[in-house]
Amino acid sequence: MIYQPPAGARDLLPLEVEQKRWINDRLQSIFQQWGYQRIVTSTLEWLDTLTAGGSIKPSTVIQVLNESEKTLGLRPELTASIARAAVTRMAGDTYPQRLCYRANVFRNSPHGDRGRQLEFYQAGVELLFAGGILADAEIILLLADCLQSLGIKDWSILLGEAELTRSLLAVFPQQFRQQVGRCIANLDRIALQNLPLEPELKARALWLFDLRGKPETVLAKVASLDLDDAARVTVENLKSLIELLQESSSQPLPLVLDLSLLQTFDYYTGIIFKAVSFQDSQSYILGEGGRYDRLLELYHPQGKSSPGVGFSFNIEDLHSCLLSTTMLPQQTPAIDWLVIPETTEARVFALQYARKLRQQEHLVRVEVDLGGRSPDQIRTYARTCHIQGLVWIQADGNSHKETID
């Protein structure tokens, strides 16, 4: 029998690990520059926590059997867990809370889609207990700062507004509203055209499906509608946010206003956004997030409502976009020294010498040869593994160094 990972799972080998570590380290450094502190939450949570009051479908969660009456699950995202931790474990901390993370998440494949990826790697931020346009602008500018620092090419930010889109969907009969929203969220124009809607409503659905483009153009289209007072306030806030983003950015942000944008998780209440890139005939969703002003109250002991906004990066897609560049490490970190005991009596001296090298102030990577190879085989191994130098240890403890060409 040949053992393989289960369908939907895979191993990460050393070079890919090193490349993704580089991405994660760069992101965490930027997060910290903006004042965000790292938090680590449990991989396992109660299913009730992970479903966020019904905003996340239980079928999305990989559930784990437990002897207690409640069901455990592997986190499908981090926002719910961080919201839970913030209102229960950090209630006495000062506000706002700026938190960042790097972690793996797990999501069930849709039925009939066996073999689809189950485990994903994310890095992201949550800005909690802060509402308003300035907080929204901070999050989007931080997202842009990260993409620029990583050297991602040809990216743009799709910006939407969850409440505004819901109000635009309100004209559809209740029995079709969810289907229209699902078609729009999945960019499934054919399914949308096949819905049994009245001609006027079908035209409205297709109009909403295409409601994306330059912010000023889209805002003008929406402003021409017969909106209620709340929707008009939302449109004005969206206009103010876009102006603030463009005026405060060091260079024009590649913003696309997309009011057809809907997220997979249904806890968003304000702005929603996706960072996307199109390279080599392939589209990538680099990151996504939004505002969720009713999520924290689900976990608060007294049901107190507090605002929040954040985003997560998809490390796999960032990695794919950077593979063709020279930004990522092209090999695993080189070993500085290979220490070789020439005789059995030299083994103690070799281990002592290696320990002394490792105790230097700067990081020195040291291997000890474990025997069984000739000097020529050792040199071939050193060249193959990019080892920079050899230290030969003699029986009396004396040593001599050799540089590998």
Steps between C-alpha positions, in 0.01 A plus 500: 500500500626847408404748769377839382333793678119484503315654207508878530815507716862531397851525638715813479863424422793707637540749212127582487500532879791745479328704229173521693691584818651794310152619398364458853795674663469794262128532571541473878769769491265740319212415734722589795609826337133598500465416870344154477587232756500131427236274652480119487160337545407134530486285189204320657188693602144415591291473186267771633796742510616416149161542335474861627129499568416330172717725282728205420332178387573198726573299183802725442654390830698176530339361814681295762337236721503584870378314807308806624158594370637789297679457168851626432628620165818612324492875438399591140622859557645708785265797541241319711765353732672836544166671565426238767840549663476881489169528687564219750875496570598860420199688638715712731748609232508848349317571177527481206661159471736445208567128462682299234552129436654232284332160508356206312126464446289204387190489280285214387478444126155541344317172454618317193826697483728236648869587495454876522741670738399476868783683678597860427754744642405855587649816646281792593390774736194598701433858616247462782286750693549764231239616252484772239665599177848553646517143632380365163765708324774370730416140420494552122819707503672231709391239247644711218822561692549124538446427131740775398765380746476141375553614142171359367433617145174595331278493808181689570250533783133421438302707749135439584249580773308210653202695637461701181507184288242337728273802459537474122401133525192587705294568185503128415232267638609320816499159330753622237709743704745240630537340157571835336757577769664160456524543121658842547743378769612212276510717184262252337329711233348200320325376815377854565354525148320169551318604816119522444479875564272756344677679210533824697652321801730293280629820340553644849691185607729519197550873559608423857723217378690752285512777761877534512757737354650840570372624837362828368310322220346238728407756766325709238294199387398417856417862582247500215294230676210563733692425822377527855669738745725231651625392159574860400705550816690181416572626148630831638723318751633279223579807291679662795702183564617478139603867505692449826680194363612670181603826666702332777671229292856552377385397152156454343339182631374259234143504634202339328163573658307173479153512653431149372767377742377257763718301739478130581459566871184694577600704807607813312300817562692777322786520255619174346799461273725260313856547383539327165769450238492367146825343382584248228132455410424410861302701755599500866310611810788631709298616797152597612316649793257763615308657787301288746326720758266233636741210544658584835165519678447129431786416737464778757361370833242782506449512123668841473544617142841623383638581154776314320673489163782287360640288219693181433762424237500171311862387532467241221388757243762752611760226459372409152518865388858536624640173365598652167679792665838525672343614827469155658797299632621266228648244739479403864743677738856383442686303765808694611712210625510123483708363788655160423655271766780318320511213753283350771714677761427834334121482544492676838730776371279539190183543706675750728634696202153511338345627824763774522420614145126509575556719806622797295297821521373481144315197367740230380358181350714195579464133411707211636589224259360170627756274338498236231626720214837550339658849484403528132140403579492757778620772263241401239228513765621843614489642147155354435363648825678836454702455819755778515783337694628179656673456836700179532549389863791272580530242780699739723240780459695706252308634203553640158252684279428455131303738278262342250524648151 
